[in-house]
Every structure is written in structure tokens, then in C-alpha cells.
């Protein structure tokens, strides 16, 4: 998705009523489980294992693309359809077994608590499928913070399309420019700019191995707790 030629940027502190937060690489460290499931899949189909670092660079566009990249070793290649159809359920089986081992990053619980205490309404927007998102949020003790959870298969489009952000703003009943997205990747910044809302990114996540500082965003925050000084209630 191409960014528009004229882009609105937001000065901090941003004036917002609601905050929506990405899951993988922003709130939860899911690389060990995703990489573990991918390598178990590769083993089961007779392929050589891949480094966790390389598999981490494949994360961010949903499990389907992670499996395709693990099979081909390329970011945009498409494997043989029969191979993909065979491999995907094997990955899903292994990932279901490992899913609940994922843990929140430092500052996540504290940040969510602080935002809730400040009266900000909270949501989660992820490209992960709903059947994984719900159990992950529950298992990590995060589900209670969110009024709305939008997964990769909740709507016809997912990030970097702006639809999930517009849907969240409508749910909260707030202008799109008063909805803040916190994420970790270009998917998040593209979605936010296309929707017309502010976006912060954490530097520790899964931006295909590239630094978030190079992205079109409004702030880089060390963790969720660091967002609050850059926010004011609209």
C-alpha cells in the first residue's frame, strides 16, 4: 500500500480519547513460539531448520505469510500450492501447542494499567487470527484491558489497510484523529497514516529486522509505559 503524498503528522503530546495496540512484537514476545512452530513444521515435511532470527524477520503479515516465507526463504515468493496446503495445518497444530508460552514485554501491564487509570479507552488490533488472539490475550492476563479486539480475520481487510482503525474509531465513537495506534512495524504506520490517526512504535518488535526510527511515525517509545507522557486526554 502506498502512502498518500500529503500526510498528516501529529505533535506530541497527542490529544486522544482511545488507544489501540498491536499484539505480536508490541505487547507479547511471540517469536520463540512462532519460530518453534515453523521449525517443527519444516522438520515434519523434511526441510532443514531456519534460524529464529530469520524467522523473526518473516513475522508481521499473518501466519499464512510466515509459512510461505519459511517454505521459500523469500519475503514475497509463493510456494507450490499443494506444499503450502500440506504445511499450513502442520504449522497450526504446532503453534496451538506452543501458543500460551508467549509472555508480555516489560512495561506492558504497567502501561495498560496507567492508560486505563488515565481514563483512556483501550483496544487491540492485530493481524493474528482470532482463534489465536483470544487465547493469547486471556493466557497473558491482557484480555481484561480491552473493550474491543480486532483480529486479522475479524474484518474484510487487515493492517496495513486502514479499515481496522476506522472500525475501532467508530466503535469507540471518537474522531479518527483522536485514536492512537501503538505498534512495532510498517504495517502499523501505513495503516495509521492511511486512516489519519497518530501512531507510536516500540523499537523492540518485528519490523522485518528494520529499525522503526526510519518509519513515518509520531514517536518511538521504549515501552507502553513510556506512551503516557506523550498523550493527553482529548
Secondary structure, 3 states (H helix, E strand, C coil): CCCCCCCCCCCCCEEECEEEECCECCCEECHHHHHHHHHHHHHHCCCCCCCHHHHHHCCCCCHHHHHHHHHHCCCCCCCCHHHHHHHHHHHHHHHHHHHHHCEECCCHHHHHHHHHHCCCEEEEECCCCHHHHHHHHHHCCCHHHCCEEECCCCCCCCCCCCHHHHHHHHHHCCCHHHEEEEECCHHHHHHHHHHCCCEEEECCCCCCCCCHHHCCCCEEECCHHHHHHHEEEC
